[in-house]
Amino acid sequence: MSEVQKALDYAKQNREKFLSNLIEVLKIPSISTDAEFKDEVQRAAEWMADHLKRLGMENVEVMPTEGGHPVVYGDYIKKPGAPTVLVYGHYDVQPADPLELWETGPFEPEVRGDLLFGRGSSDMKGQVLATFSAIEAVMKSGDVPVNLKFLLEGEEEIGSKHLEPFLQKHAEKFKADVSLNPDAGMMGIDMPTITYGLRGLAYFEINVWGPKADLHSGLFGGAVHNPAQVLTELVAKMHDDKGRITLPGYYDSVRPLSEQERADFARLPNDDAHYLEESGVPALWGEDGYTSAERTSARPTLEVNGLLSGWTGPGSKTVLPAKAMAKISCRLVPDQQPAEVYKQMVRFMEENAPKTIKWEVKDLTSSPFAIADLNNPGVKAMHDAMETVWGMRPFYRREGGSIGAVAMLQQICGVESVLVGMGLPSDNVHSPNEHMHLPTWYKGIDAFIHFFYNLG
C-alpha cells in the first residue's frame, strides 16, 4: 500500500479524533478585538503551540509581537532538497454579538447533522485544524515528503496590524517555497476552489468644513454653501455614468484581465442572478464592460462606507451643518498602490472642491493587493489534489476582499501563497450561528494530504 493511501486511510479512521480536537479549540473565546479576551487569545496561542508539539513539530515558540497578540511558530525540517511549506493560519475570531441570535452558545460547539456550529468553526480554526489533521495522517504513514513551517497569528480579524513589523524582524525565519493558506473558501459544496488573487485596500476619511459652527438654515441658507451638499456632490462625481471611477489616473496602472482569466470567471457559478438574490437589490450596477463576478474581485472599486453631517436625531432641526464627513474605501487590483491612490484622491479634491469650503483627506489604512503565479508548483499541486478528491477541475477565482498576511509574505519574505479552504458561502462567517460543513471538511483534509505528497 502506498504512503498516500495509508495517510488517507488514517485520516478516515481518525475523523472522530480530528473533530474532537477542533471542538476543544473552538471552546476558547479568542476574540482579538476585545481587550477583555486578551488572556483567552493567549490561551488559544498556547493551545496551537501545544498541538504542534503533539504532532511532532520542533522549535515551537509562542512569539510576542510589539504590543499585539502573539505569533505561533514551529517547524519540521527533515528532508534536504525538498520544498518547504509554510502553513499560515489565524487562531483569533470575531466577536459573537448579537448573542441572542445564536441557537447554541458561540463557544459551546455542537454538531447538528452534517454541521458543526461555533464561532471560528469556519473562520478559521476549522481550516487550521484541517491542515494539522492532514499533517498528522502524513506523519503516521511514513516519511513526510516536504519540510514544514508554521505561522499562526492572533490578529487577522483586526487587520494583522502587528504582523508586518514582526515579519520584517523575522523574515528569514519564515522563508519557504510556498505558503499553504486555507483562509479562503469554496464557491459551494462540491465546487473545489483555488483563490489566486486578493484585492488591496485604500481607506480614507474626507472632511469638509464650512462655517465656524452650525447655522440656522433659515437665516443663512442660500448665502452659505452647505458642507453636506458639497460633500455629497463631490462623492457623486467620483463615478461617471458608466460606473467608472473618476479619480485622475486611477486606471493607469490597472493590470488588464487575460482571456484565460475571463474564461475562468465565466465558469464561476456567481452570475448576475446570484448577486441579485444574495443582495436583494432591484437591479445591479457597476462598471460597463465587465460581469458582476469580475467587478467584485478583479476590477477596482470606490465605495462610500459612511456619511455623517448635521442633524440626524428624531424630529426636525433646521440646521446648516458646519461640517460633513465621508468614509471611503477603494479596493485595489494589480498593479495599483495605496499611496498612489491617496495622491489621486487628493488631486481629485484639489480639482473639484469649491473655494467655499475647506477640506482634508485622511489616509486611515491600507493593504496591498496579492496575486499568485498560476504556474507556481504549489498551485499545480493543489489543483491536482482537489481534482483527485472532488473528481473535477477546481474553480479559479480572485477574492474581492483582502488578507493582509498574503501580501506581507509575498513582499517581505518572498513567499507565494496557495489560497484554499473548505468554508462555504452559507457558513455564516462573522455572523451568528457560524458553522462548518463536516463532509466538506473531511474532503479538505484528504486534499491537503494529496497536496503535501504532490508537492514533495
VENWO-V181730 format. One record per residue. SS is DSSP state (H for helix, E for strand, L for the rest). NEAR is the number of other C-alpha atoms within 12 Angstrom. Layout:
{{SS,NEAR} {SS,NEAR}}
This chain:
{{L,10} {L,13} {H,22} {H,32} {H,20} {H,25} {H,34} {H,35} {H,24} {H,29} {H,37} {H,25} {H,16} {L,21} {H,27} {H,17} {H,20} {H,32} {H,36} {H,20} {H,27} {H,43} {H,30} {H,26} {H,38} {H,44} {L,30} {L,34} {L,38} {L,43} {E,38} {L,36} {L,26} {L,23} {H,17} {H,14} {H,22} {H,25} {H,21} {H,29} {H,39} {H,33} {H,28} {H,38} {H,40} {H,31} {H,30} {H,43} {H,34} {H,25} {H,32} {H,35} {H,24} {H,19} {H,26} {L,24} {L,29} {E,22} {E,21} {E,29} {E,27} {E,29} {E,30} {L,25} {L,25} {L,16} {L,16} {L,28} {L,41} {L,39} {E,41} {E,43} {E,38} {E,34} {E,32} {E,31} {L,25} {L,20} {L,17} {L,14} {L,12} {L,23} {L,30} {E,34} {E,42} {E,39} {E,49} {E,47} {E,47} {E,46} {L,49} {L,48} {E,45} {L,38} {L,29} {L,30} {L,20} {L,15} {H,18} {H,13} {H,15} {L,23} {L,19} {L,22} {L,23} {L,36} {L,35} {L,27} {L,34} {E,30} {E,23} {E,16} {L,12} {L,15} {E,28} {E,36} {E,38} {L,46} {L,45} {L,49} {L,52} {L,48} {L,39} {L,46} {H,51} {H,52} {H,47} {H,46} {H,47} {H,44} {H,48} {H,44} {H,43} {H,41} {H,46} {H,37} {H,38} {H,37} {H,32} {L,24} {L,24} {L,20} {L,25} {L,36} {L,30} {L,35} {E,34} {E,44} {E,38} {E,44} {E,45} {E,50} {E,47} {L,48} {L,38} {H,36} {H,33} {H,25} {L,29} {L,36} {L,29} {L,27} {H,38} {H,31} {H,20} {H,31} {H,35} {H,21} {H,18} {L,21} {H,22} {H,16} {H,27} {H,37} {L,32} {L,33} {L,31} {E,42} {E,45} {E,45} {E,42} {L,42} {L,47} {L,41} {E,42} {L,40} {L,33} {E,22} {L,26} {L,27} {E,33} {L,40} {E,43} {E,43} {E,44} {E,42} {E,40} {E,39} {L,43} {E,42} {E,39} {E,38} {E,32} {E,33} {E,31} {E,39} {E,33} {E,39} {E,32} {L,33} {L,26} {L,15} {L,19} {L,26} {E,26} {E,21} {H,23} {H,13} {H,13} {H,20} {E,19} {L,13} {L,15} {E,28} {L,29} {L,34} {H,40} {H,32} {H,31} {H,34} {H,42} {H,26} {H,21} {H,31} {H,36} {H,22} {L,24} {L,32} {E,25} {L,17} {L,14} {L,15} {L,23} {L,27} {E,32} {L,30} {L,32} {L,25} {L,21} {L,35} {L,24} {L,20} {L,19} {L,22} {L,20} {L,20} {L,23} {L,12} {H,10} {H,14} {H,24} {H,25} {H,17} {H,26} {H,29} {H,21} {H,22} {L,28} {L,24} {L,28} {L,22} {H,26} {H,18} {H,20} {H,21} {H,17} {H,14} {H,16} {H,13} {L,12} {L,13} {L,12} {L,15} {L,23} {L,22} {L,26} {L,25} {L,18} {L,16} {L,25} {L,27} {H,29} {H,35} {H,36} {H,34} {L,34} {L,36} {L,41} {L,43} {L,44} {E,37} {E,36} {E,28} {E,25} {E,17} {E,19} {E,24} {E,25} {E,28} {L,27} {L,21} {L,13} {L,11} {L,6} {L,7} {L,10} {L,16} {L,18} {E,26} {E,31} {L,33} {L,33} {E,34} {E,37} {E,34} {E,32} {E,28} {E,32} {E,33} {E,44} {E,41} {E,45} {L,42} {L,30} {L,28} {L,35} {L,31} {H,32} {H,25} {H,26} {H,42} {H,34} {H,23} {H,29} {H,37} {H,27} {H,21} {H,28} {H,31} {H,20} {H,17} {H,24} {L,32} {L,22} {L,17} {L,19} {L,27} {E,26} {E,29} {E,25} {E,29} {E,24} {E,27} {E,19} {E,25} {E,32} {E,36} {L,38} {L,42} {E,42} {E,40} {L,34} {L,20} {L,25} {L,15} {L,21} {H,27} {H,40} {H,35} {H,27} {H,31} {H,47} {H,36} {H,29} {H,34} {H,37} {H,27} {H,23} {H,28} {H,27} {L,16} {L,16} {L,22} {L,35} {E,32} {E,39} {E,40} {E,41} {E,38} {L,31} {L,32} {L,36} {L,41} {H,39} {H,47} {H,48} {H,36} {H,36} {H,42} {H,31} {H,23} {H,27} {H,28} {L,25} {L,36} {L,39} {E,46} {E,46} {E,45} {L,48} {L,46} {L,49} {E,45} {L,34} {L,26} {L,23} {L,33} {L,27} {L,31} {L,27} {L,28} {L,28} {L,35} {L,44} {E,45} {E,46} {E,36} {H,33} {H,23} {H,35} {H,45} {H,38} {H,37} {H,46} {H,44} {H,41} {H,43} {H,49} {H,46} {H,40} {H,42} {H,44} {H,37} {H,26} {H,32} {L,28}}
